[in-house]
Amino acid sequence: MTPKPIIIGIAGGSASGKTTVTKKILESLDSKEFSYFSHDSYYKDLFQHDEKDPAKINFDHPNSLETSLLEQQLIDITNGKTIQQPIYDFASHRRQENTISVSPAPIIIVEGILVFHSETIRNLMDIKIFVDTDADERLIRRLKRDILERGRELDKILQRYQETVKPMHQRFVEPTKVWADIIIPRGGENNIAINMVIQKIHFLINEFHKNKEKTLEA
């Protein structure tokens, strides 16, 4: 039997630098060595909110995500199955009709603000990384991202931050730091910490292939 893949979780507050950290890790790996899951892809479509006005939906609450689907797909890919990952459009708050085919690989990286909130997903993870960045810095980054990449208006971004992002971070995200094996301060700027994680991942990949060879020889 093929050895089980190593699942690495990367969590942290909104705009903490999770995606930057993840990108630097993935860029250091051969594309055949990893599969990538973003929790953001599993936001519920508007129809799952009964076509509610997006301005009234709390997208920072765990209930806004179809985490049960992510849980099942992680279990499936761990068991050697190829899965169909949803694609979420942040501008329309809709899931696209097409999906992304994701195949098993030695390393599976799961990234998102609430990936440690699910006990099922936590129990699947071999390494849990929390990206920890100052709240003011996260707000500045969120402003830039939502205006430039998601076409949001400044006043609406600030209103949502005050009403949902900040309180949900304090309630659901920050407490999950306790589950982290590794905490990376300052997000994607912390190259020393990121490089240490990369070295560990390369070691794990080598061990995976050694174990796979032993299994084939047995």
C-alpha positions in Angstrom: 0.0 0.0 0.0 1.1 3.6 -0.8 2.1 5.5 2.4 -0.4 8.1 3.6 0.2 11.6 2.4 1.4 14.3 4.9 -1.3 16.9 5.5 -0.1 20.4 6.4 -2.6 23.0 7.6 -1.9 26.7 7.4 -4.3 29.0 9.3 -4.3 32.6 10.6 -6.4 35.7 10.4 -7.8 37.4 7.3 -4.9 39.0 5.3 -2.3 37.6 7.8 -0.1 36.4 5.0 -1.3 32.8 4.8 -1.5 32.8 1.1 1.9 34.3 0.7 3.4 31.7 3.1 1.6 29.0 1.2 2.8 30.3 -2.2 6.4 30.4 -1.1 6.2 26.8 0.2 4.5 25.6 -3.0 7.0 27.4 -5.2 9.8 25.3 -3.5 8.1 22.0 -4.4 7.8 20.0 -7.6 4.1 20.3 -8.8 3.9 16.5 -8.6 4.7 16.5 -4.9 1.7 18.4 -3.6 -2.0 18.9 -3.7 -3.5 22.3 -2.6 -6.8 23.1 -0.9 -8.0 26.6 -0.1 -10.8 26.7 2.4 -12.0 29.8 0.5 -13.0 27.6 -2.4 -15.7 26.0 -0.1 -17.7 29.2 0.6 -21.4 28.4 0.1 -23.1 29.6 -3.0 -25.8 32.3 -2.6 -28.5 29.7 -3.2 -27.3 28.0 0.0 -28.0 31.2 1.8 -31.5 31.4 0.2 -30.3 34.1 -2.1 -29.8 36.4 0.8 -28.2 39.9 0.2 -24.4 39.3 0.3 -24.1 42.4 2.5 -26.1 40.7 5.2 -24.1 37.4 5.1 -21.4 36.9 7.8 -18.6 35.4 5.6 -16.3 35.1 8.6 -18.5 32.7 10.5 -17.9 29.0 10.1 -21.4 28.5 8.9 -20.6 30.4 5.7 -18.3 27.6 4.5 -19.2 24.1 3.4 -16.5 22.6 5.6 -18.2 19.2 5.5 -17.4 18.9 1.8 -13.7 19.9 2.5 -13.6 17.3 5.2 -14.9 14.5 3.0 -12.6 15.5 0.1 -9.6 15.5 2.3 -10.5 12.0 3.6 -11.1 10.8 0.0 -7.7 12.2 -1.3 -6.0 10.7 1.7 -7.4 7.3 0.6 -6.0 7.7 -2.9 -9.1 9.2 -4.7 -9.1 12.1 -7.1 -11.6 14.8 -6.1 -13.4 17.6 -7.8 -12.6 20.9 -5.9 -15.2 23.7 -6.2 -14.3 27.2 -7.6 -15.7 30.2 -5.8 -16.2 33.6 -7.4 -15.8 36.4 -4.8 -17.3 39.1 -7.1 -20.6 37.3 -7.6 -20.5 35.1 -4.4 -21.3 32.1 -6.6 -19.6 28.8 -7.3 -18.6 28.2 -10.9 -20.1 25.3 -12.8 -16.7 23.9 -13.5 -14.4 22.3 -10.8 -10.7 21.6 -10.4 -9.6 18.0 -10.5 -7.1 17.3 -7.6 -5.2 14.1 -7.4 -3.4 12.5 -4.4 0.2 13.6 -3.7 2.8 13.1 -1.0 2.1 16.5 0.5 -1.4 18.0 0.9 -1.6 21.6 2.0 -4.8 23.0 3.4 -5.0 26.8 3.9 -7.7 29.1 5.4 -8.7 31.2 8.3 -10.8 28.5 9.9 -9.1 25.2 8.9 -8.2 24.6 12.5 -11.8 25.2 13.7 -12.9 21.8 12.4 -11.9 18.9 14.7 -12.1 16.5 11.8 -9.7 18.4 9.7 -7.3 19.0 12.6 -7.2 15.3 13.3 -6.2 14.7 9.7 -3.3 17.1 9.8 0.2 16.1 10.5 1.6 19.6 10.9 -0.4 22.7 11.8 1.0 26.2 11.1 -0.5 29.5 12.3 0.5 32.7 10.5 0.3 35.4 13.2 0.3 39.1 12.0 -0.6 42.4 13.8 -4.2 43.3 13.5 -3.5 46.8 12.0 -1.3 45.2 9.3 -4.0 42.7 8.5 -6.6 45.5 8.1 -4.3 47.4 5.7 -3.7 44.3 3.6 -7.4 43.5 3.5 -8.2 46.9 2.3 -5.7 46.7 -0.6 -6.8 43.1 -1.5 -10.6 43.7 -1.4 -10.4 47.0 -3.4 -7.9 45.9 -6.0 -8.7 42.2 -6.4 -12.4 41.9 -5.4 -13.8 45.2 -6.5 -15.2 46.2 -3.0 -15.9 49.7 -1.8 -13.9 51.2 1.0 -16.8 52.1 3.3 -18.3 48.6 2.9 -15.0 46.9 3.6 -14.5 48.9 6.9 -18.1 48.3 7.9 -17.8 44.6 7.4 -14.4 44.6 9.3 -16.0 46.2 12.3 -19.2 44.2 12.3 -18.0 40.7 11.4 -14.3 40.3 10.5 -12.8 41.5 13.8 -15.3 39.9 16.2 -15.3 36.6 14.2 -11.5 36.6 14.3 -11.5 37.0 18.1 -14.2 34.4 18.5 -13.3 31.7 16.0 -9.8 32.3 14.5 -7.5 33.5 17.3 -8.5 30.7 19.7 -7.4 28.1 17.2 -3.8 29.2 17.6 -3.6 26.9 20.5 -3.7 23.9 18.1 -0.7 25.1 16.1 2.6 23.2 16.0 4.4 26.1 14.4 3.6 29.9 14.7 5.0 32.2 12.0 5.0 35.8 13.0 4.8 38.6 10.4 3.4 36.3 7.7 5.1 36.1 4.4 7.9 38.5 5.4 9.4 35.9 7.8 11.6 34.1 5.4 13.7 32.4 8.1 10.6 30.6 9.5 9.3 29.8 6.1 12.6 28.3 4.9 12.7 26.1 8.0 9.2 24.8 7.2 10.3 24.2 3.6 13.3 22.2 4.7 11.1 20.1 6.9 8.6 19.5 4.1 11.4 18.3 1.7 12.6 15.9 4.4 9.1 14.5 4.8 8.8 14.1 1.0 12.0 12.1 0.9 10.8 9.9 3.7 7.5 9.4 1.9 9.3 8.1 -1.2 11.6 5.9 0.9 8.6 4.3 2.6 6.9 3.9 -0.8 10.0 2.1 -2.2 10.1 -0.2 0.8 6.4 -1.0 0.4 6.9 -1.9 -3.3 9.9 -4.1 -2.5 8.0 -6.0 0.3 
